[in-house]
């Protein structure tokens, strides 16, 4: 039976947050609308630069059929091959429960017990030119680098 995102956190009293993992990578889920552009980029950058502090995964609120071709191109131009990646729903993403969820969707997420939720404002380049995808990748790469620095310094 497939669960819905709206089912998360239901079924009794709220669970108090647990402390984030210490001494190992934090499980971080990056969420956007279709898991075809922004969250795929975030997962790839986190894996490339921060595998010592982040165990990344990505998902979408309403997963697309495929990762956007311009996402694949822009990331390949940066040395990151995403051809084996595919869009996933939140409840299908590996690594649950996550220490943190980074919401890049622009939508409100349901509560996730035991997970800290961060929100990043990143415009969705879907339907735009390649330059919009490049600018999105630049912004996400910078946000990932700041997150990694925060985690390494204990502020994450």
N, C-alpha and C positions, 0 to 999 in steps of 0.2 A: 504494500500500500504506500503510495507516494504522499508525503506530508506537504502541506502548504507552508509558505513563509509565515502566514498569519497564525499558524499553529504553534510557533515557537514561543516559549514562555508561558503557555497555558497548562492548566492541569494542577492547580493547587496554589499554595502560598508562594510568593516570589522567593527565589533562591538568592541569598545574599552573595555579592560578588566575592570571588576568591582572589587571593593575591596572584599577581602575575608571576609566571615562571621565573625562577632565578637560576642562573648558572647555565642556561642554554638558550637557544633561539626561541623567540616568542612566535606563536602561531598567529599569523595576521592574515585576515581575509580582506581582499580588496573587492568592493562591490560597485558595479555600475549598472546601467539599464540592461544592456544586451550581452555583456561579457564578450564583446567583440572588438572593443577599442581600448578605452581608458583603463579598465581593471586588468586587461591582458598586459598592457604596457607596464602598469605598476608592478604586477607580479614578476615580469621579466626583469625589470630594473632591480627590484628587491633581491631576486635570486642572484643576479650578476654582482651586485655591490655589497650586499649585506647578509650573506648566508650564515655568517657567524652570529647574527643577532635576530634574524627573521627567518621563519619557516613559512614562506608565502603560499597563498592560494588565491584564486580569483573566481568570481561568480557574478551572475546577473539576476536582476529582478524578473526579467522576462527574456531569457536567453535567446539570442539570435541563432540562425541555422549554422553560420560559420563565422570565423574571425574575419573581420573586414580586410579585403585585399590591400587597401592602403596602409592598414596597421602592419600587415606582414612586410610590406615594402619599406616603410619608414623604420621599422625595427631592424630589418635585415641590413639597411644602410648603416645602422649603428652596431652591427656585428652580432645581433641577436636573432636567432632563427626560431620563429614561432609556428612553423608549419605543422608541428605535431600538436599544437594547442587547439582546443575546441571550447565553445561556450558551454557553461554549466549553470544550473540553478543553484541557489544558495545551499539548499539541503543536499545537493549532490557533490558539493565541493569537499575535497579531502581535508582532514585536519581538525574537524570539529571535536570538542569546543575550542573556539579561538580565544586567545588572550585579548586580541584587539580586532575590531572590524573598522576598516577605513571606507567610509561611504563617499563615493565619487559620483553617485547616481543623480544627485539633485533632488531626490525624493526622500520622504521620511521613511525610516526603517522601523520595523517592529522591535520591541525590546529583545535583546539577546542576553539571557541570564549568564552571568560570569564573564561577560565580554565588555571591554571598554570600547565605546564607539567614538570615532573621530570623523569629522566631516571635512572634506576638501572640496573647494569650489573650483571645478575644472570644466570648462565648456565642452560640450559634446561636439566633435567635428563631423559627425555622421552627415553624409551628403555634401560635405564641403570639399574644397580642393586639397591637393597633397600638402600645400603649405599649412593648412589648418591642422593636419595630422602632425606635421613637424612641430608646430607651436605647442600642440597638446603634449607631445612626447617631451619637449623641452621642459614644460611646466611640471609634468609628473616626475621627470628625472630629478629636478630640483627638490621637489617635495619628498621624494624617496631618500635623497641624500641627507636632507635635514632630519628625517625620521631616523635614519641609521645613526647619525651623529648623536641624536638625543638618546637613543637606546644604548649606544656604547658608553655614554657618559652617565647613564642611570636616570636620565630625565624622561625617558620614553614611556 
